[in-house]
C-alpha cells in the first residue's frame, strides 16, 4: 500500500508538470502568433529562433525560404544547420535528379551570404554550445559531392560537427565551454 500511494503521488506530480508544460507551450504559441508565426511547433523553428537571437539576425519563419536575413538588409540571407553535440546537421530532401530539382535544391545553399552551423548541448537542447560560420561555396562543394555519390534521386545531405569545425570559423562560443 505505501508503494502504491508513493506511485500515485508521483504520477499526480508528473501530470501537473505535463499540464504546466502544455500551458506554457500554448502561451508561447499565442505569443508567436502575435508576431506572425502561425506554427511555433514547426520542426526546427524554435532552434532557428535561438540561433537568430544569438547572431542578431531577423528570423524568416515561413517554410521553403532561408532561415534568417540581415535585419538591415532583407536581401542578405542566411541558412542554419544544427545538431546536438557529436551529431550532424543536414539539408533535407536534396535532389540529385532531375536537373531542375537539383538546381532548386542547391539554391537553398547558394542563395545565402553565409551558412551557420549551431551545436546544441546534448543535455540541454535549448542552449547553444558553439556556432560556426561557413562559406556557401564550401557547403555547396560538400553537398554536390554527397549528391553525386548517392544512389537515390532524393537524399538528406549531412554535415557532421567535425566537418563544420574544420571548414568554418567560430562566431559564437558559450562561456561555459
VEXSEGU-56593 format. One record per residue: x, y, z of N, C-alpha, C in turn; residue in three letters. Coordinates in pm, whole numbers, plus 50000, padded with zeros to 5 digits. Example, Ala and Ser with C-alpha at 12.3 -4.5 7.8 and 13.67 -1.06 7.14 Angstrom:
<markes>
513194943150780512304955050780513204967050780Ala 512854977550708513674989450714512905000350787Ser 
</markes>
This chain:
<markes>
500804988050000500005000050000500855012850000Unk 501935013750082502765025950081503375028649943Unk 503805017949872504385019849739503345024849639Unk 502095020049654501025024649565500735039449587Unk 500735043749713500505057949743501635066549689Unk 502845061549705504015068949654503935070149502Unk 503595059249434503455059149289502345068649246Unk 501235068249316500095076849283500465091649297Unk 501175095149403501555109249421502605113449318Unk 503495104149281504495107049176503795109349042Unk 502845100849009502095102348884501315115448882Unk 500725118848996499965131249005500885143448988Unk 502055143049050503025153949036503495155148891Unk 503745143748829504175143748688503075149448599Unk 501855145448625500715150548547500625165748557Unk 500855171148678500815185748697501925192648618Unk 503105186548617504215192248538503875192148389Unk 503355180748341502965179848200501915190448166Unk 500945192148255499895202148232500515216048222Unk 501455218848310502105232148309502915234148179Unk 503595223648133504335224448007503385227747893Unk 502265220747887501285223247781500775237647789Unk 500495242147909500025255847929501065266047878Unk 502335263847911503395273047868503585272647716Unk 503495260847656503615259647510502465267147443Unk 501265265847496500115273147440500305288247452Unk 500835292747565501125307047582502195311547483Unk 503235303547466504295306947371503745307247228Unk 502875297847193502285297447060501415309647035Unk 500695313947137499875325947125500755338247104Unk 501825339047180502785350047164503395349747024Unk 503745337846976504315336446842503325341146735Unk 502055337446749501045341846651500935357046648Unk 501175363646761501085378246767502155385146683Unk 503215377646646504265383346560504315376046426Unk 503245369046391503135363046259503655348846246Unk 504015342446356504465328546350503255319746375Unk 502735313746268501495306146281501695292246342Unk 502885286546328503125273046380504455272446454Unk 504435275846579505645275746662506265261846669Unk 505435251446654505915237746667506445232046535Unk 506535240346432507135236046305508535230846335Unk 508885218946284510205213146317511355222846290Unk 512205224546390513405232746377513215247546404Unk 511975252246408511725266746418512265272746548Unk 512025266246660512485272046787514015272846790Unk 514695262646739516155263246734516615274346640Unk 515905276346528516255287446438516075300846507Unk 515035302346587514825314746662515965316946762Unk 516405306246827517515307246923518795311546851Unk 519085305346736520305308746661520235323146612Unk 519105327346556518955341046508519145351046621Unk 518635347846738518775356746853520255358446890Unk 520995347446890522425348046923523185356446820Unk 522865354546691523625361046584523115374946548Unk 521985379046605521425392246574520765392846437Unk 520295381346388519625380646258518115382046275Unk 517445385146165515985385546163515485371946115Unk 514775364446198514295351246154513275352546040Unk 513315342845950512285341445846511555328545882Unk 510295329745917509605318145975508755310345876Unk 508705314545750507935306945653508795295845594Unk 508165284445572508885272945516509295276245373Unk 510315269045326510805269945188511565282945159Unk 511875290445263512705302445248513975300445329Unk 514895310045318516075309745404515605310445550Unk 516485307345642516105307245784516105321145847Unk 516945330145792517045343545850517625353045747Unk 517575365945782518175376045697518825386645785Unk 519585395345720520205406645788519075416345826Unk 519005420645951517905429545991517935443145919Unk 519105447045868519225459845796519125458345645Unk 519155445945596519075443545451518455429745427Unk 517135429145411516445416345396516865408145273Unk 517635414145183518115406545067519325397845102Unk 519935400245219521065392345265520525380745347Unk 520655368545292520025356645352521035347545421Unk 520525340245520521335330745596520575317645611Unk 521305306745608520745293445634521385288145761Unk 520615280545839521115274745962521075259445953Unk 522135253345999522185238946023522425237446172Unk 521895226846229522135224946372522125210146407Unk 522735207346520522775193846573523055194746722Unk 522945183346789523415182746926524885178446923Unk 525585180147033527005176647041527265162946979Unk 528275162346892528655149846830527785145546714Unk 526785153546679525845149946574526175155946440Unk 525165155846353525285161346218524105170346189Unk 524385181546123523325189946069523025184845929Unk 521805187145882521515182045748520565190945672Unk 520705190245542519755196345449518865184945402Unk 517595185845433516645175145399516185176345253Unk 515855164745198515225163745067515965171744958Unk 517245168644944518045174644837517985165244716Unk 517735171044600517575163044478518875161544402Unk 519155149344365520255146444273519735147944129Unk 518515143544106517885144043975516385145443997Unk 515685150843899516125156443772516895169543792Unk 517555173843688518455185443693517755197943747Unk 516535200643705515815212543751515625212143903Unk 515265200543955515085198944100516415199944174Unk 517475194744112518805195644172519225210344185Unk 519015217944080519365232244084518565239544191Unk 517255236344204516435242244309516975238644448Unk 517365226144464517905221644592519185229044627Unk 520085230144531521375236744556521215251744578Unk 520115257444526519825271544551519605274144701Unk 519155263944773518985265344918520315268344986Unk 521415265144920522755268144971523265281244912Unk 523205282444780523865293644710523165307144729Unk 521905307244769521195319944788521675327544911Unk 522465321044995522865326645124524225333345121Unk 524335344145198525635350645215526535341945302Unk 525955335845405526685326945496525745315845540Unk 526335304945583525595294045644526175292245784Unk 525295290645880525725289346019525355275446070Unk 526295269446140526135256046194526195257046346Unk 525065254746412524985255946557524995242246622Unk 525785240946726525845228446803525185231246938Unk 524115223846965523405224947091523945214647189Unk 523895217947317524315208347419523405196047413Unk 523975184247427523195171947423522215171247541Unk 522625176547655521765175647774520875187947794Unk 520985197747705520115209547710520005215147569Unk 519075209947493518995213447351518285226547324Unk 518175235047425517755248847403518935258247423Unk 520105252747451521305260747477522395257247376Unk 522915267647312523925265947208525325265647269Unk 526085255747227527475254347271528415262647183Unk 528235261447051529115268446957528375270546825Unk 528725281546755528195283946621529385286246528Unk 529395278846417530405280446313529805287946196Unk 530575297046138530185303946016530845296845899Unk 530045292845802530535285445685530305293345558Unk 531235292045465531055298145334530135289245251Unk 529165295145182528285287145098529025278344996Unk 530145283144944530915275044846531415262044908Unk 531825262345033532305250045100531145240345121Unk 530005245545163528825237145184528335231645051Unk 528355239944948527945235644814528825224344763Unk 530125225744776531045215344729530775202044799Unk 530545202444929530275190045003528915184344965Unk 527925192844946526595188144906526645181544769Unk 527335187844675527465182144540528195168744547Unk 529255168144626529995155644641529075144444692Unk 528285147644795527395137444851526275133644755Unk 525715143444686524645140344590525175131844475Unk 526355135144425526935127444315527185112944353Unk 527485110544480527775096844526526525089244566Unk 525415096244581524185089944628523575080944520Unk 522965070044565522255061144473520815065644453Unk 520385075144535518985079744532518855093244463Unk 517685095544405517435108644344517175119444449Unk 516705115344567516445124744677517225119744799Unk 517985128644861518805124844975518785135645082Unk 519145131645202519465141245308520975142745303Unk 521445155145296522875157745290523325161645431Unk 524245153645486524665155645624526015162045638Unk 526135170045745527385177145775527705174645923Unk 528645165545952528995162946091529615175346158Unk 529495175746288530085186746365531575188246334Unk 532275177146320533715177746289533955184446154Unk 533085182046056533225188545925533065203645941Unk 532045207746016531795222146036532975228846106Unk 533545222146206534675228346278535905229246189Unk 536055219946094537195220246003537045229845887Unk 535815233645855535555242245739535015256045775Unk 534705258045903534115270845943534945277946046Unk 534485289746081535135297046190534115299346301Unk 534585298846423533715300546539533305315346548Unk 531975317546551531465331146567530715332846698Unk 530485321646767529875321946899530355309646975Unk 530745311947099531165301047187530525303547322Unk 529795293847373529185295347505530305297247608Unk 530045305647704531055308947805531445297047892Unk 530575287147904530845275447987531785265747918Unk 531835266047785532645256247709534115258347731Unk 
</markes>
